[in-house]
Amino acid sequence: MTAAASDKFWNNGAVCGRCFVVRCTGAAYGGGGNPCTGGSVTVKTVDNCASSDGDTSTIDLSREAFAKIANLDAGVVKVTYNPTYVHFLNLPHRREVKKDISKYITST
């Protein structure tokens, strides 16, 4: 599964190809209950994405990856992420800049 990183986190491509374990920690904006599934997902960073406030920790997950950690209806959640050394083979790389990304995690 793949993810995109915000510009500062992307660091001119320095994190391209790196893998992270991502876990949902709660609702981004409060209220509405806990959207987290309790699971985690390992993603490979393959692209960068815009961040509305320049936050260094924005990660934009693929829809499939987001569904592993949170209810898709939440759209945006708070997360923790840690680097891992798992390598994904044969993943296609694509470059696509996403717009209207918040400082939290989003599904695409």
Secondary structure, DSSP 8 states (H G I E B T S, - for coil): -EEEEEHHHHGGGTTTT-EEEEEEEEESSS-S---B-S-EEEEEEEEEE--TT--TT-EEE-HHHHHHHB-GGG-EEEEEEEEE-----S--------SS--SSEEE-
